[in-house]
Amino acid sequence: MKVIAFKRTLQGTGASRRLRIAGQTPGIIYGGTEAPATISLDHNALYHALKKEAFHSSILNLEIDGVSQQVLLRDFQVHAFKQLVLHVDFQRVHAEQPIRMKVALHFINADVSPAVKLHAAIISHVMSEIEVSCLPGKLPEFITVDLADIDVGHSIHLANLVLPEGVTAIAHGTNQTVATASVPAGHVAAEEAEADAAAAPAAGAAPAAAPAAAAPAAKAKPAAKK
């Protein structure tokens, strides 16, 4: 991804304010063997680029006066309530030096998992990104988490992820949980109530016997003749 920047000579709060009024965002490039360099970028272009996931986890080709160098986005500051990017930081990268970067997780196949298909479970994404270490050329845009086999009561952990070749996950704990599957409490209660109703005997005693047939009425005897 290409980013156009401009050299910035004036520094300080006043100079930065004037840049923002002019539609520019102040920034800095650091790292490597070169000295840090102050730059400015077109605010609108930067604002829209920050909305793209790849801009946060890809090697960027930053061009200044026709000279391109590879960098990573390391930090940016935005206004508390305005749609305004106040400052941006980039770090130079070199092809032979490993980097550490946070990469987004993309979850797939939740709808075909046993947890969802058989139990109407909810799959919770405990993590949305992980930190990885790799050479700049190996940095993935995102990492896919396949949920096809997850069932109720089971979890996917950091060690279960399939990482691209040359990429290592950096754990911040013991086998961190990435996703879990569980059935909502209300759904469990409803299933238990249905099971209890099906197992319970029919309410009431045995069915009442059919009423006995009424005895035939006695025939009236004829009156005796006098």
RAMO-V647067 format. One record per helix or strand of 3 or more residues. SS is the DSSP state (h for helix, s for strand). FROM is the first residue (numbers start at 0). LEN is the number of residues. If there is no record, write none. Layout:
BEGIN
SS_FROM_LEN / SS_FROM_LEN
END
This chain:
BEGIN
s_1_6 / h_12_9 / s_23_7 / s_36_6 / h_42_7 / h_52_4 / s_59_5 / s_66_12 / s_84_8 / s_97_11 / h_109_3 / h_113_6 / s_121_4 / s_128_7 / h_135_3 / s_141_5 / s_154_3 / h_157_3 / s_176_6 / h_184_15
END
